[in-house]
């Protein structure tokens, strides 16, 4: 069996993914998403930037793709010659019948003693991330393990190049024991005749090519991981209490779970309520739902129909640290009109202009509430205000006008959805996006393609998606106001 560093990285993210990478039916994999393609391209560009800035020349071994034996032979020949820097070399070693394959981004020649002479090599990883994640450190320690077997010597220096940062040293002897434990667990899992149990985690699974296959399996069994709030830790505890399905969970006494790791009284009640909602496909008020005058106050102060209402959504390009679109839907309930404003920076240097256009627009309606979904929009307004030194007299009054519908929905209502993201909630409420492919990751890809190709279709797709997000937020506000009104009767 071959075990690569990529496989070890995937195992740390999801043991089932690693198993399917080795044993799964490749025809069941999803196509690589546009956003993942962009990440691969960005990673390649980041590597080129690092290589350009190296203080020494580098060489790359030549071999046919995935012919690891030929790659290892070519790499060893270069190490024996004492090449200063080897880019994407191949290292192989055998351990208990498993071939360990290592392909560090760089092998840097250092002073020391090895089988090759009075020099040795240290491994370096180049990552697009701005953070030295634990999973990356484990991979670098794995490279060092295989490298030590090849050169018969250990290097004290192992490093990671993070995006736009100098190389950071890794404490090898702190990370190494954890790496060995993960490696042995990975080998044992991959040699098992059956795959690990499916578990759907939205954040972790979203970009995986096995997502559809795993999701369909989870859906067919009504797996509890599809229930919002069921983390891996909480799921393990539910299993320990012999709770495997929605029906059992929906009738569980909260006190049973109060002291379980990851729970507590509030979470226990929330999950049981969530199971009841999903099982019966109905919206239910939460334990924190207001009563009597509290409902009236909430409706009057936050969710009443104002003469003018603004619905706000932002699009950004994280790799450029750019806010390029402020989408604002202006709803005039008196005149029964709706007008969408796409305040768009077609190039990065347009960010300041569209920021000012946003301020001009929201102050055109100085008393209108500004509805949005999640804290990101408010955080971004504060960030841009500091960045462009905007007078606080224009910003502070806005803060009381912002209404985060995600916070209101999750605090007041339990919905029969698989997650409390905008799309999941609004779709359950009957809203449909014009482009089903559209999401935040896709819009990042579209904007990058616009900057590269100049094809305006990419910009138009972003604007349509952003407008639909604003309209979905509008639908949610109306639904929530109606729900509160009915519950208050």
Residue pairs with C-beta under 8 A, 6 or more apart in sequence:
1 22
1 97
1 98
1 99
1 187
1 190
1 191
2 68
2 98
2 99
2 101
3 98
3 99
3 100
3 101
3 183
3 186
3 187
3 190
4 101
4 102
4 103
5 101
5 102
5 103
5 104
5 139
5 142
5 143
7 18
7 21
7 22
7 186
7 190
8 18
8 138
8 139
8 142
8 182
8 183
8 186
9 135
9 136
9 138
9 139
10 17
10 18
10 21
11 17
11 18
11 182
11 185
11 186
11 189
12 135
12 138
12 182
13 135
13 204
14 199
14 201
14 204
14 205
14 208
15 186
15 189
15 196
16 195
16 196
16 197
16 198
16 199
16 210
16 214
17 208
17 210
18 186
18 189
18 190
19 189
19 190
19 192
19 195
19 196
20 195
20 210
20 213
22 190
23 190
23 195
24 195
24 210
24 213
28 210
28 212
28 213
29 209
29 210
29 213
30 208
30 209
30 210
30 211
30 212
30 213
31 209
32 209
33 207
33 441
33 442
34 442
34 445
34 446
35 207
35 441
35 442
35 444
35 445
36 207
37 445
38 444
38 445
38 448
39 128
42 128
42 319
43 127
43 128
46 126
46 127
46 128
46 163
47 105
47 126
50 126
50 161
51 58
51 87
54 85
56 84
56 85
56 108
57 84
57 85
58 84
58 85
58 86
58 87
58 106
59 78
59 83
59 85
59 86
59 87
60 86
60 87
60 88
60 89
61 71
61 74
61 75
61 77
61 78
61 86
61 88
61 89
61 90
62 74
63 70
63 71
63 73
63 74
63 90
64 70
68 90
68 92
68 99
68 101
69 92
71 89
71 90
71 103
72 90
72 91
72 92
72 150
74 89
74 90
75 86
75 89
75 90
75 91
75 107
76 150
78 86
78 89
79 86
79 89
79 107
79 116
79 121
79 150
79 151
80 116
82 109
82 116
82 117
82 119
83 109
84 108
84 109
85 106
85 107
85 108
85 109
86 106
86 107
86 121
87 105
87 106
88 103
88 104
88 105
89 103
89 104
89 107
90 101
90 102
90 103
91 101
91 102
91 103
91 104
91 143
91 146
91 147
91 149
91 150
92 99
92 100
92 101
92 102
92 146
92 150
93 99
93 100
93 146
93 149
93 150
94 100
96 187
98 187
100 142
100 145
100 146
100 149
101 146
102 123
102 142
102 143
102 145
102 146
102 147
104 123
104 124
104 125
104 140
104 143
104 147
105 124
105 125
105 126
105 161
106 123
106 124
106 126
107 121
107 122
107 123
107 124
107 147
108 121
108 122
108 124
109 119
109 120
109 121
110 119
110 120
110 121
110 122
110 155
110 157
111 118
111 119
111 120
112 118
112 119
112 120
112 153
112 155
113 120
113 153
114 120
114 121
114 151
114 152
114 153
115 151
115 152
115 153
116 151
120 151
120 153
120 155
121 147
121 151
121 155
122 144
122 147
122 155
122 156
122 157
122 158
122 159
123 140
123 143
123 144
123 147
123 155
123 158
123 159
124 140
124 158
124 159
124 160
124 161
124 167
125 136
125 139
125 140
125 143
125 159
125 160
125 161
126 160
126 161
127 133
127 136
127 160
127 161
127 162
127 163
128 163
129 136
129 162
129 163
130 162
130 163
130 164
130 165
131 162
132 160
132 162
132 168
132 170
134 178
136 160
137 160
137 170
137 175
138 175
138 178
138 179
138 182
140 158
140 159
140 160
140 170
140 172
140 175
141 158
141 170
141 172
141 175
141 176
141 178
141 179
142 179
142 183
143 158
144 154
144 155
144 158
144 172
144 176
145 176
145 179
145 180
145 183
147 155
148 154
148 155
156 172
157 169
158 169
158 170
158 172
159 167
159 168
159 169
159 170
160 167
160 168
160 170
161 167
161 168
162 168
189 196
198 214
198 217
198 218
198 223
198 225
199 218
199 223
199 225
199 232
199 235
200 214
200 215
200 218
200 223
200 225
200 226
201 225
201 231
201 232
202 419
202 421
205 211
205 214
205 215
206 441
207 441
208 214
217 223
218 225
218 226
219 226
222 245
222 246
224 230
224 235
224 238
224 243
224 244
224 245
224 246
224 249
225 235
226 418
227 246
227 249
227 271
227 274
227 275
227 278
227 418
228 274
228 417
228 418
228 419
228 420
229 267
229 270
229 271
229 274
230 238
230 271
231 262
233 261
233 262
234 260
234 262
234 263
234 267
234 271
237 257
237 260
237 261
237 262
237 263
238 244
238 249
238 257
240 260
241 252
241 256
241 257
241 260
242 248
243 249
243 252
246 275
246 278
246 279
247 279
249 271
249 272
249 275
250 272
250 275
250 276
250 279
252 272
254 265
254 268
254 269
254 272
255 268
256 268
257 263
257 267
257 268
257 271
257 272
258 264
258 265
258 268
260 268
263 271
266 287
269 287
270 286
270 287
270 414
273 284
273 286
273 287
273 414
274 414
276 284
276 414
277 283
277 284
277 414
277 415
277 416
278 416
278 417
280 416
281 416
282 416
283 413
283 414
283 415
283 416
283 483
284 413
284 414
285 412
285 413
285 414
285 487
286 411
286 412
286 413
286 414
288 411
288 412
289 412
289 413
289 487
290 297
290 298
290 412
292 488
295 484
295 485
295 487
295 488
296 488
298 484
299 481
299 484
299 485
299 488
302 369
302 403
302 408
303 403
303 408
303 477
303 480
303 481
303 484
304 481
305 333
305 481
306 333
306 367
306 368
306 369
307 332
307 333
307 334
307 368
308 330
308 331
308 332
308 333
308 334
308 365
308 367
308 368
309 330
309 331
309 333
309 368
309 369
309 371
309 474
309 477
310 328
310 329
310 330
310 331
310 362
310 365
310 368
310 369
310 370
310 371
311 328
311 329
311 331
311 370
311 371
311 372
311 470
311 471
311 473
311 474
311 477
312 326
312 327
312 328
312 329
312 370
312 371
312 372
312 377
312 470
312 473
313 327
313 372
313 373
313 377
313 466
313 469
313 470
313 473
314 323
314 325
314 326
314 327
314 376
314 377
314 380
315 323
315 324
315 325
315 327
315 440
315 443
315 447
315 462
315 465
315 466
316 322
316 323
316 324
316 325
316 380
316 444
317 324
317 348
317 444
317 447
317 448
318 444
319 444
320 348
322 345
322 348
322 351
323 345
323 351
323 354
323 355
323 380
323 384
324 344
324 345
324 348
324 350
324 351
324 354
324 447
325 342
325 343
325 344
325 345
325 354
325 462
325 463
325 466
326 341
326 343
326 354
326 355
326 357
326 358
327 340
327 341
327 342
327 343
327 463
327 466
327 467
327 469
327 470
328 340
328 341
328 343
328 358
328 361
328 362
328 470
329 338
329 339
329 340
329 341
329 467
329 470
329 471
329 473
329 474
330 338
330 339
330 340
330 341
330 361
330 365
330 368
331 337
331 338
331 474
332 338
332 339
338 474
340 467
340 470
340 471
341 361
342 463
342 466
342 467
343 354
343 357
343 358
343 361
344 350
344 354
344 459
344 463
345 351
345 353
345 354
346 450
346 459
347 451
351 384
352 388
355 384
355 388
355 390
359 390
359 394
362 368
362 370
362 398
362 401
363 394
366 397
367 401
368 401
369 401
369 402
369 403
370 398
370 401
370 402
370 403
371 403
371 405
371 473
371 474
371 477
372 378
372 402
372 403
372 404
372 405
372 473
373 404
373 405
373 406
373 422
373 469
373 473
373 476
374 404
374 406
374 422
375 404
375 407
377 402
378 399
378 402
378 404
381 395
381 398
382 395
384 390
385 392
385 394
385 395
403 477
405 473
405 476
405 477
405 480
406 420
406 422
408 480
409 415
409 420
409 425
409 476
409 480
410 420
412 480
412 484
413 480
413 483
415 425
415 428
416 428
417 424
417 425
417 428
418 424
422 469
422 472
422 473
422 476
423 433
423 439
423 472
425 476
426 472
426 473
426 475
426 476
429 475
429 476
429 479
430 475
431 468
431 471
431 472
431 475
433 465
433 468
433 472
434 464
434 468
435 461
435 464
435 465
435 468
438 461
438 464
438 465
438 468
439 465
442 465
443 461
443 462
443 465
443 466
446 458
446 459
446 461
446 462
447 458
447 459
447 462
449 455
449 458
450 456
450 458
450 459
450 462
